[in-house]
């Protein structure tokens, strides 16, 4: 029996996380959860009791700050724990505000049919923007604080903007020497479904990852997996996603609505008909408090798929 590891990054919306666990709970799956260490008293016991058929494992927690390397640090903890637990066929990274769009029979059948492919969102080069590259090729100071509400956030953002202007004028490119070594800097959504060999490859290259992305970068988690897969033999295992004619539907099999926003748009009932037609297997992001009807309609859709 081919088994899958679901790796969830959670920090809020615990009732929604429990619904997600219930949809993933299956003899063929194990569930790994990372909870942001900044969150006091998360309901770990309640989450553990939610899974009846899958093993549910809590991984070592780190404090996660948007824009910093800490988010990928949490991803590494999930990958290391999952790789050391069992030999899963696929490793799926989800947020605690995701939901599946299909039942587990359909999801497993899809990955059985496409076994060996890695489902990673890599934005086409023609869609790339220079300021996205600058998050890595320029020195990004105080990235840990720029997206927080702390008292230092405003001065941190100002210093960062001024430093970027200076570095642009000087023609700084800290990634240049690595490009000469054959590394290709690529960008995309950080949520993925990957094979065991590529998951092992990521962990084996932790040292390189920390050297390239670990310090003075901004939101590097959207570059790391893409850069590794496009710079290695695993590029030939990329699932050929053409966005399915819909820019919200990615080759990582996630339906994510951006609508020109910096952060994903919260899914409402208005999105449901689009989700029903989507070939994607997962979607984000949901808010059980603000839009409970949308969450219920997706759960009903999954149940109808059974």
N, C-alpha and C positions, 0 to 999 in steps of 0.2 A: 504493500500500500504506500503510495506516494504521500508524503506528509508536508504540510506547510507551516511556516512560522509567521505569525502576525505580530508585528512590533508596533506598539502604540505609544505615542508621545502625548501625555495628558498633563493638564494643569488646571482645568476648570470643568464645569458642566458635568458633574459626576453622574447624574441620572442619565445623561446622554451616553456617557462612557459605558454605563451598565447595559444600555440598549445595544451599543456596538458589540460588547462582549457576547451578549446573547445571540447576536446574528452570526458571530464567528465561532461560537461554541460547537465543536464537532470533533468526533473521534480522530479525524484526519489532521487536526490542527492543534498547535500549542500557541498560547498567547503570552507575549512578553510586554510588560508595561514599564515605561519610565515616567515618573512623576517629578516635575520640577521641584528641586529641593527648597525653593523659596516658599513653597506652599505649606503652611502649617497644618498639621493634623489632617492629612487626606484620608478618605474613608477606605483604607487598604483592606480591612477585614470584610467590608461590604462587597468590594470588588472581587476579592478572592472567592466569596460565596456565590458570586453570580455565575461563574463557569462550572458546569456540571460534567461535561464530557471532555473538555480540553484541560491540559495542565495550564495553570496560570502562574507566571513567574514574574515577580517584581525585580527589576534590575537596580544596580547601584545608581543612586540619584546624584545629579549635579545641579547647580544653580544655572538656570537658562536665562540668558539675556538676548532679546532680539537684536540682530545685527552683528553679534559676536560669534566667535568660534564655539562657544559653549553649546550651541544647538547641535552642532555636529559631534561634539563630545558625547552628548546623550545618545546620538545615533550609533556611535562606536560602541558604547556600553551595551546597547541593544543587540548589535550584530555579534559582538564577542560572546555575550551570554547565550544567544540563540545558537551560534556555531558550536559552542561547547556543550550544548544540551542534547542535540540529536542531529542526524544527517537529513535535514529537510531538503526538499526539492526546490522550494521557492521561499523567499524571505520578503515579506510585504511590509513596507513602512507606511503607517497611517497616523493621522493625528486623532486626538480624542474627540474631534468634532467632524469626523468622517462617518459615512455609512456605506455599506455595500449596496449596490443596485440590483444584484442578483443573488440567488441562494448559493450555498456552498457546492451543491452538485454541479451547477452551471459554471461556477468559478473554477472548480477543479478540472472539469472537462475542458475548459478553455486552455488552461495551462498544460494539461496533458497533450492536447492537440498541438500546442506551440512550445513544447518542452525544449529547452536549450536557449530560447530567446531571452534577452534581458529587456525589461520594460522600463525604460528611462526616458524622460522627456528631455530632448536636446533641441533647443530653439534653433531654427535654420539660420545660417550666417547672415542671410539677407535681412533678417528681422532683428538682428542684434543692434544695440545702441552703444555708442562710445562710452556713455556714462556708466553702463553696466560693466564694461571691461575695467573701468577705473576703480571699481570696488576691490579689484585684486592688483592691478598693475601699479596703482599709486599707494602710498602709505596712508592708511586710514587711521587717524588718531581718535581715541576716546569712543570707538564704535560701541563699546559696552554701554555707554550712557546716552547716546544720541537718540534712541527710541524709547527712553524711559521718561517717567514724570518726575524724576528727582530734581533737586535744586540745581544740580550741575548740568542738566540736560541742555539748557539754552546756551551757556558758554561753550559746552562741548561741541554743539552743532556749529557755532560760529567759528571756532578754531578749526574744525574739520573743513568747513567751506573755504576759509582763507588758505589753508594748507594745500587744498586741491588746486586752487587758482595758481599758487606759486609753483606747484609741481607740473602743472600743465605748461606753464611758461618755460620751465626748465627742461621739458621733454622727458620726464622721469618715466621709466618702464621697468619696474622691478622684476617682471616676469620674462624679460627679453632673453636672459641667459638660459632659461629653461626651455624656451621655444627653440633655441639653437640645438638643444639636446633632444628635440623631437616631441616635446610636450605641446599639446594643442589645448588652449584655454577655451572651454565651452561652458554654456550656461543653460539652465532650465529649472523646472520644478524639482524640489528636493524629495518628493514622495516617489517611491519606486516599488517595483516587484522584480527581484533579481534572483539568479541561480546561485547555488552554493559555490561553484568555482569562482564566480565574480565577487560574491560576498567575502570569500577567503582572500581574494586578491586585494580588496579594499583594506581589510585588516592587516594583511602582510605589508602594505604600503603606508602604515600609520606614520612612520618616521618622515617619509616624503610629504605626506599630507600636512603634518605639523610644520615642516619647514616652509612649504609654499603658502599655506593658508592659516596657520595657527596664530599669527600675530599681525596686528595692524592691517587687517582686511575688514571688509564690511559685508555681512551676510554671505560668507563663503560657502555655506551649505548648498547654495544654488549653483556652485561651480565644481565642487569636489568630485562627485560621482561622474558628472558629465566629462570632466577633463580626464579622469582616469580611464573611462571606457573608450573615449575617442582617441586616446594616446596609446592604446594597447591592442593586443590581438583580439580583445573582446569587442572591438568596434564592429566586427563582422557578425556579432550576435545581437546587435541592436534590432529591436522590433521595428519594422519599417512603418512607422506612424506618419501619415500625411495630414494629421490633424482632422482626418475624416471629413474635410470640408467645413469643419467647425472649430474655430480657434479656442473654444473652451474645452474641447475634448482632445486629450493629449495621448501620445504614444505610451505613456505610463499607465494607460487605462483608467485615468482619473478624469472626472468631469469637474472642472473648476471654473467658476465665473469671475472674470476680472472687470470687464466693462470699463476699462481705462483707469481703474483704481490701483493704488499701491498694494493694498491687501485684498484677498479674495472677498467677493460679495457673498453675503449670507443668503442661503437658498430659501426661497419662499414658495408658496403654492403656485406662483406664476411660472416657476421653473419646472414643475412636475411633468408636464407634457413633453418637454424637451428631454428630461431625464429618461422618460419611458422609451423614447426613440433612440437614445444614445447607445452605442456599442460599448461604452465604458462599463467597468465593473464596480467602480467606487466613485463617490462624489464627496465634495466638501465645499464650503463649510456650513454646518448646521448649528442652529441655536434653539435648544429645546424651550428656553424661557420665552424668547421673542416670537418664535414661529413653530409652536408645537404641532400645528396642523400639517406643516410641510414634512416634519419628521415622521408623523404617523402615516402620511400618504406614501412615503418611501418605504416604510416598513410593510405596509399593505401590499405594495408593489412587489417586494421581495417574497412575501408569502404567496402571492398569486403565481410567482415563478416556480413554486415547489410542485 
